[in-house]
């Protein structure tokens, strides 16, 4: 539905957010190339957003800094230090340290949530979105900065919160007005969630650092913005209303529809314990759109396809489905979005097949969505 910038967030396209007047920098620069794309006129930059220190279970609420450009994403570094396990050694829980983030909500300058994820989901988004690295190097757990939980309870993890959808800066979020900035809320988990055995005598303290990656406003063309500015790439965490059946055929509704879907990340968990388990159909795995089979394959086929697309070995209880391989088999930010899945609010999207034993389970659905200003996701490539 159309609306003014005063009451419409990025759950609908809002190009007015990118039209803030600003003066160019005075630093000398070569003359701009007429008709050159935004990314050639701009430059990649980074600033420190905030540093938070506190304890497990803490709540972080921060407005982001204005950067005089367009946000590409946020880099969150989570450091747990000062722990001591001399009396009782720490033992990590199943999804630790990812589960240190119980919930993360990033809201646009108008207060609309555009990223809603837990910590495990955020790591899965980094791995399977095509918005952060590729070829197996996008997993936060393989980065040189990563330190798994030690006997002291100490650890270090760096996660990326993606905003732009591709290397053309498409969907980069306007961050031009200091009085109207995105806001991030992070609820941290209790120590007993991160550790199945909490270290003693001292539990680590936490430091969360948030850096902001952005495209700077072009010096020689300060009014130029990213293509189709105001388009929004969003992520959400939802739960299917249908329980995962045990050793029987079932149809599970995937709840987020209404626009273009670029990625689905499905996670199966035992309802009673929350533990991930392999529930997905082994021989008749299918995605149905409005009752019609859209994709049909075996689980092992999908695992092979996933490895070819992302360079990541199968993760227990995780089923990624990507529509971001238009350009190349290896999913990356070079994708042109030709194969995105179009949906409407009335679309019935289902995961269908004979599910494995181990349940009853709950299906968590992480949905990557595109809300394009132009109405279709590829017109920006002509700009």
C-alpha positions, 0 to 999 in steps of 0.5 A, spaced: 500 500 500 502 506 498 504 511 503 508 517 505 515 517 508 512 519 515 508 512 516 511 507 511 517 503 513 521 498 509 516 493 510 514 497 503 519 500 499 520 507 501 525 511 496 524 517 500 528 515 506 534 516 501 533 523 499 536 527 505 539 533 502 547 533 504 553 537 502 559 534 499 566 533 502 571 538 500 577 533 499 579 533 492 577 527 488 577 526 480 571 528 477 565 523 477 564 519 470 558 521 467 553 515 468 557 511 472 554 506 477 554 508 484 559 503 487 564 506 482 563 513 484 562 511 492 567 508 496 566 502 501 567 505 508 567 502 516 565 506 522 565 503 529 557 504 531 557 502 539 561 498 544 557 495 550 559 491 556 555 487 561 553 480 563 549 474 560 542 476 560 543 483 558 539 487 554 542 492 548 538 497 545 542 502 541 541 507 535 546 506 530 550 512 528 549 516 521 554 515 516 553 520 511 551 514 506 548 507 505 549 501 510 551 495 507 551 491 514 553 491 521 559 487 524 558 484 531 564 482 535 562 478 541 567 477 546 567 473 553 573 474 557 575 473 564 572 467 566 575 462 570 574 454 570 578 452 575 573 449 580 568 447 574 570 447 567 565 450 562 561 445 557 558 449 551 551 447 550 549 445 543 548 451 539 553 455 543 556 460 542 551 462 537 545 462 542 548 468 546 543 472 542 537 470 544 533 475 539 536 481 535 531 486 532 534 491 527 528 497 525 529 502 520 529 509 521 521 509 521 521 503 527 519 498 522 523 491 524 527 489 518 531 484 521 528 479 526 533 473 528 536 469 534 544 468 534 543 461 531 539 463 525 544 469 524 549 465 523 545 460 518 544 467 514 551 469 514 552 462 511 546 461 506 544 468 504 549 470 499 550 476 502 556 475 506 562 471 503 562 465 499 565 458 497 565 456 505 569 462 508 562 465 510 561 461 516 563 465 522 566 459 525 572 458 520 574 465 521 581 467 524 577 471 529 573 465 532 575 462 538 570 456 541 568 456 548 574 454 552 574 451 559 574 458 562 568 459 558 571 464 554 570 465 547 570 470 541 565 470 535 564 475 529 557 475 526 555 479 520 548 482 520 546 483 512 543 489 509 545 490 502 543 484 497 548 484 492 555 487 490 551 493 486 549 496 493 542 494 492 538 494 498 543 498 502 540 502 507 540 510 507 543 512 513 544 520 512 540 523 517 542 523 524 535 524 527 532 518 524 537 512 524 536 505 525 535 502 532 538 495 534 535 491 540 539 485 542 537 480 548 542 476 550 541 469 553 543 467 560 549 463 562 545 457 563 543 457 556 550 458 553 553 453 557 550 446 559 555 447 565 557 454 567 564 455 569 566 456 576 568 460 580 568 466 575 563 467 569 566 471 563 563 478 562 561 480 555 563 486 550 559 487 544 562 491 539 558 493 533 561 496 527 557 499 521 559 497 514 557 503 509 557 506 502 560 513 502 556 518 499 560 520 492 564 526 493 563 528 486 556 526 486 553 527 493 546 526 490 547 519 487 544 513 491 544 506 490 540 503 484 532 503 486 534 506 493 529 504 498 528 497 496 529 493 502 532 486 503 529 483 510 530 477 514 525 474 519 524 468 524 518 464 524 515 458 526 510 453 522 503 452 525 504 445 523 508 440 528 513 436 524 510 429 524 514 423 526 515 417 521 509 420 517 507 424 511 506 431 512 505 438 509 508 444 513 506 451 512 511 456 511 508 462 514 512 468 511 509 470 504 507 476 500 513 479 496 520 476 493 523 470 497 530 469 495 532 464 501 529 459 505 533 456 511 529 451 515 531 448 522 528 442 525 528 442 533 525 437 538 519 440 541 520 438 548 528 439 548 529 444 543 535 440 540 536 440 532 535 433 529 534 431 522 527 431 521 527 432 513 524 427 508 529 423 505 526 421 499 520 425 497 522 432 499 518 437 496 516 445 496 509 446 494 507 453 491 499 453 491 498 446 491 503 445 486 510 441 486 515 447 485 521 443 487 522 435 488 528 431 490 531 427 495 535 430 501 541 427 499 540 431 492 539 437 496 545 436 501 549 436 494 546 442 491 547 446 498 555 444 498 556 446 491 552 452 492 555 454 499 561 450 500 559 448 507 558 440 509 551 439 511 549 441 518 544 437 523 537 439 522 538 445 517 535 445 510 537 451 506 533 453 499 536 458 495 534 462 489 540 466 488 544 462 483 542 466 477 549 468 475 553 462 477 552 455 481 556 458 487 552 463 491 554 470 492 553 477 491 554 477 484 546 474 483 542 478 479 535 475 482 532 472 476 530 466 479 527 469 486 520 466 488 515 471 487 509 470 492 503 474 494 499 474 501 495 469 499 500 464 496 500 457 500 508 455 501 509 448 504 514 443 505 512 436 503 514 429 504 515 423 509 518 426 515 523 422 519 523 419 526 525 423 532 519 428 533 514 431 534 518 437 532 518 444 531 520 447 524 523 454 525 523 458 518 528 463 517 526 467 510 530 472 506 525 477 503 526 482 498 521 488 497 523 492 491 521 499 489 520 498 482 516 492 483 520 487 480 527 485 483 532 486 476 530 493 474 536 496 478 541 492 474 539 497 468 541 503 472 
